[in-house]
């Protein structure tokens, strides 16, 4: 029987290795009750060494901060290109798609090479500018207040327009993917707009590099059960991918 200090050390080691731990798994490994594990996690959270959620825990470093799109464009560039190329293969003739804001979906817009006609609805000014040079793509630019850090529109004007649309696919970027909390972003207003996008789309496709796994933004977008497909890079934590696939969500690793 391990003592408290030994259990805490193992819990923190597992958290550092996998970026996520589950109460049930720790209970089996440490041969103690789930009640004991929950008490351990509660104590470690009080010491600000992790963040608890229902049935699991994540590192304190999982909290995301808001950064300007120009800064984020320089991070995980190769991974974003591979994700964009995989997403591009999902497009079909006469698709009516929503492209949300963020650097990964911006990379997707840059790599769209379909020559058949499609319609793109987007709040992102940068996405609209990129696609404006493609004659086969009709663009509907969502309006409203400009969120400068993401160069995209937010607010009731965009939300109202989305209630009148039925689209085939939504390609959405995120700041965080948590197995319990779901999809999050660093801005509440943007999270709210993303909820309207999800309601307007028949298929929700998340484009997220592996650094977003185990992270939590300030604004919740939705639970994972609203997601149909996630495209990410091969560095995504295997335990996350396994759990996500168990939920019936398609995961493409590139």
C-alpha positions as CSV (number, residue, x, y, z in Angstrom):
1,X,0.0,0.0,0.0
2,X,1.5,3.3,-1.1
3,X,1.3,6.3,1.2
4,X,-0.1,9.7,0.3
5,X,3.2,11.2,-0.8
6,X,3.9,8.2,-3.1
7,X,0.5,8.4,-4.6
8,X,0.8,12.1,-5.3
9,X,4.2,11.6,-6.9
10,X,2.8,9.0,-9.2
11,X,-0.3,11.1,-10.1
12,X,1.9,14.1,-11.0
13,X,4.3,11.9,-13.0
14,X,1.4,10.4,-15.0
15,X,0.0,13.9,-15.5
16,X,3.3,15.2,-16.8
17,X,3.7,12.2,-19.2
18,X,0.1,12.1,-20.6
19,X,-1.3,15.6,-20.0
20,X,-4.4,14.0,-18.5
21,X,-5.3,11.4,-15.8
22,X,-8.6,9.6,-15.1
23,X,-9.8,8.8,-11.6
24,X,-10.7,5.2,-12.6
25,X,-7.3,4.5,-14.2
26,X,-5.5,5.9,-11.1
27,X,-7.7,3.8,-8.8
28,X,-6.8,0.6,-10.6
29,X,-3.1,1.4,-10.9
30,X,-2.6,2.5,-7.3
31,X,-5.0,-0.1,-5.9
32,X,-7.1,2.3,-3.9
33,X,-10.7,3.4,-4.1
34,X,-11.9,6.1,-6.4
35,X,-12.9,8.1,-3.3
36,X,-9.2,8.1,-2.2
37,X,-8.0,9.2,-5.6
38,X,-10.6,12.1,-5.6
39,X,-9.3,13.2,-2.2
40,X,-5.7,13.1,-3.6
41,X,-6.7,15.2,-6.6
42,X,-8.6,17.7,-4.4
43,X,-5.5,18.1,-2.2
44,X,-3.2,18.5,-5.2
45,X,-5.6,21.1,-6.7
46,X,-5.6,23.0,-3.4
47,X,-1.8,23.1,-3.8
48,X,-2.3,24.4,-7.3
49,X,-0.5,21.5,-8.9
50,X,-3.4,20.4,-11.2
51,X,-7.0,21.2,-12.2
52,X,-9.8,18.8,-11.4
53,X,-12.8,18.1,-13.5
54,X,-15.4,15.4,-13.4
55,X,-13.6,12.1,-13.2
56,X,-10.2,13.4,-14.3
57,X,-7.5,16.1,-13.8
58,X,-5.4,18.2,-16.1
59,X,-2.1,20.2,-15.5
60,X,-2.4,23.8,-14.3
61,X,-0.5,24.8,-17.5
62,X,-3.6,23.6,-19.5
63,X,-5.2,27.1,-19.1
64,X,-4.8,29.0,-22.4
65,X,-4.3,32.8,-22.9
66,X,-5.5,35.0,-25.6
67,X,-2.8,35.8,-28.2
68,X,-2.9,37.8,-31.5
69,X,-3.5,35.8,-34.7
70,X,-0.2,37.1,-36.1
71,X,1.7,35.5,-33.2
72,X,-0.2,32.2,-33.4
73,X,0.4,31.9,-37.1
74,X,4.1,31.3,-36.4
75,X,3.5,28.3,-34.2
76,X,3.1,24.6,-35.3
77,X,3.3,25.7,-38.9
78,X,4.1,22.4,-40.5
79,X,1.5,20.6,-38.5
80,X,-1.1,23.2,-39.5
81,X,-0.3,22.7,-43.2
82,X,-0.7,18.9,-42.9
83,X,-4.0,19.4,-41.1
84,X,-5.2,21.9,-43.8
85,X,-4.3,19.5,-46.6
86,X,-6.3,16.7,-45.0
87,X,-9.3,19.0,-44.4
88,X,-9.1,20.1,-48.0
89,X,-9.8,16.5,-49.1
90,X,-13.2,16.6,-47.4
91,X,-14.6,19.3,-49.7
92,X,-17.2,18.4,-52.3
93,X,-18.9,20.2,-55.2
94,X,-21.6,22.6,-54.1
95,X,-20.6,22.4,-50.4
96,X,-21.8,25.2,-48.2
97,X,-19.2,25.4,-45.5
98,X,-18.5,27.6,-42.5
99,X,-14.9,28.4,-41.8
100,X,-14.5,29.8,-38.3
101,X,-11.6,32.0,-37.0
102,X,-8.1,30.9,-36.0
103,X,-4.8,30.1,-37.5
104,X,-5.4,26.4,-38.3
105,X,-8.6,27.1,-40.2
106,X,-6.8,30.1,-41.9
107,X,-4.2,27.6,-43.1
108,X,-7.0,25.4,-44.4
109,X,-8.4,28.4,-46.4
110,X,-4.9,29.0,-47.8
111,X,-4.8,25.4,-49.1
112,X,-8.3,25.0,-50.6
113,X,-7.7,23.9,-54.1
114,X,-11.1,22.6,-55.2
115,X,-12.1,23.9,-58.6
116,X,-15.8,23.0,-58.3
117,X,-18.2,25.7,-56.9
118,X,-18.6,26.0,-53.2
119,X,-19.9,28.6,-50.8
120,X,-17.9,29.7,-47.7
121,X,-19.5,31.5,-44.7
122,X,-16.9,33.0,-42.4
123,X,-16.4,35.6,-39.6
124,X,-12.7,35.8,-40.5
125,X,-11.6,38.8,-42.5
126,X,-8.3,37.0,-43.4
127,X,-10.2,34.0,-44.7
128,X,-12.4,36.1,-46.9
129,X,-9.4,38.0,-48.4
130,X,-7.6,34.8,-49.2
131,X,-10.6,33.1,-50.8
132,X,-11.6,36.3,-52.7
133,X,-9.1,35.4,-55.4
134,X,-10.8,32.1,-56.2
135,X,-13.5,32.6,-58.8
136,X,-15.3,29.3,-57.9
137,X,-15.9,30.3,-54.3
138,X,-18.8,32.4,-53.2
139,X,-18.1,34.2,-49.9
140,X,-20.5,35.3,-47.3
141,X,-18.7,37.5,-44.8
142,X,-20.3,37.6,-41.4
143,X,-20.4,41.1,-39.9
144,X,-20.5,42.7,-36.5
145,X,-17.9,44.0,-34.1
146,X,-14.3,43.2,-35.1
147,X,-12.3,41.1,-32.6
148,X,-8.9,42.5,-33.4
149,X,-6.8,39.7,-31.9
150,X,-8.4,37.2,-34.3
151,X,-9.3,39.6,-37.1
152,X,-12.8,38.2,-37.1
153,X,-16.4,39.4,-36.5
154,X,-18.3,38.6,-33.4
155,X,-21.7,39.6,-31.9
156,X,-25.4,39.5,-32.6
157,X,-25.3,40.4,-36.3
158,X,-23.2,37.3,-37.1
159,X,-25.3,35.1,-34.8
160,X,-28.6,36.3,-36.3
161,X,-27.4,35.5,-39.9
162,X,-26.3,32.0,-38.9
163,X,-29.8,31.2,-37.6
164,X,-31.1,31.5,-41.2
165,X,-28.5,29.1,-42.7
166,X,-28.2,25.3,-43.2
167,X,-24.6,24.4,-44.1
168,X,-23.0,21.1,-44.9
169,X,-19.8,21.4,-42.9
170,X,-18.2,23.6,-40.2
171,X,-14.4,23.7,-40.0
172,X,-13.6,25.1,-36.6
173,X,-10.4,25.9,-34.8
174,X,-10.1,25.9,-31.0
175,X,-7.7,26.9,-28.2
176,X,-8.4,23.9,-26.0
177,X,-9.8,20.3,-26.2
178,X,-10.6,18.7,-22.8
179,X,-12.2,15.3,-22.6
180,X,-14.6,16.5,-19.9
181,X,-15.1,20.2,-20.7
182,X,-15.1,19.7,-24.5
183,X,-14.0,22.5,-26.9
184,X,-13.0,25.9,-25.7
185,X,-11.6,29.2,-26.9
186,X,-10.0,32.1,-25.1
187,X,-12.8,34.6,-25.8
188,X,-16.4,34.2,-24.6
189,X,-18.0,36.2,-27.4
190,X,-16.2,34.0,-30.0
191,X,-17.2,30.9,-28.2
192,X,-20.8,32.1,-28.3
193,X,-20.6,32.7,-32.1
194,X,-19.1,29.2,-32.5
195,X,-22.2,27.7,-30.9
196,X,-24.3,29.3,-33.6
197,X,-22.0,27.9,-36.2
198,X,-22.4,24.4,-34.8
199,X,-26.2,24.7,-34.8
200,X,-26.1,25.8,-38.5
201,X,-23.9,22.9,-39.7
202,X,-24.7,19.3,-40.4
203,X,-21.1,18.1,-39.7
204,X,-18.6,19.7,-37.2
205,X,-15.0,19.2,-38.1
206,X,-12.3,20.3,-35.7
207,X,-8.9,21.4,-37.0
208,X,-6.5,21.4,-34.1
209,X,-2.8,20.7,-33.7
210,X,-1.7,18.5,-30.8
211,X,-0.8,21.4,-28.5
212,X,-4.5,22.1,-28.0
213,X,-5.2,18.7,-26.4
214,X,-5.6,18.9,-22.6
215,X,-5.9,22.7,-22.7
216,X,-8.8,24.8,-21.5
217,X,-9.8,28.3,-22.8
218,X,-12.0,30.8,-21.0
219,X,-15.1,30.3,-23.2
220,X,-16.7,27.0,-23.6
221,X,-17.9,26.2,-27.2
222,X,-19.5,22.7,-26.8
223,X,-19.2,19.2,-25.4
224,X,-17.4,16.6,-27.5
225,X,-20.7,14.9,-28.4
226,X,-21.4,17.7,-30.9
227,X,-18.2,16.9,-32.8
228,X,-18.1,14.5,-35.8
229,X,-14.5,14.6,-36.9
230,X,-11.2,15.9,-35.5
231,X,-8.1,16.3,-37.7
232,X,-4.8,16.7,-35.8
233,X,-1.1,15.8,-36.0
234,X,0.5,12.6,-35.0
235,X,1.8,14.1,-31.7
236,X,-1.7,14.1,-30.3
237,X,-1.6,12.2,-27.0
238,X,-2.6,8.6,-27.6
239,X,-4.8,8.4,-24.5
240,X,-6.9,11.3,-25.7
241,X,-7.2,9.9,-29.2
242,X,-8.3,6.5,-27.8
243,X,-11.0,8.1,-25.6
244,X,-12.3,10.4,-28.4
245,X,-12.6,7.5,-30.8
246,X,-14.5,5.5,-28.1
247,X,-17.0,8.3,-28.2
248,X,-17.7,7.6,-31.8
249,X,-15.8,10.6,-33.1
250,X,-13.6,10.2,-36.2
251,X,-10.0,11.2,-35.6
252,X,-7.6,11.7,-38.5
253,X,-3.9,11.9,-37.6
254,X,-1.6,13.6,-40.1
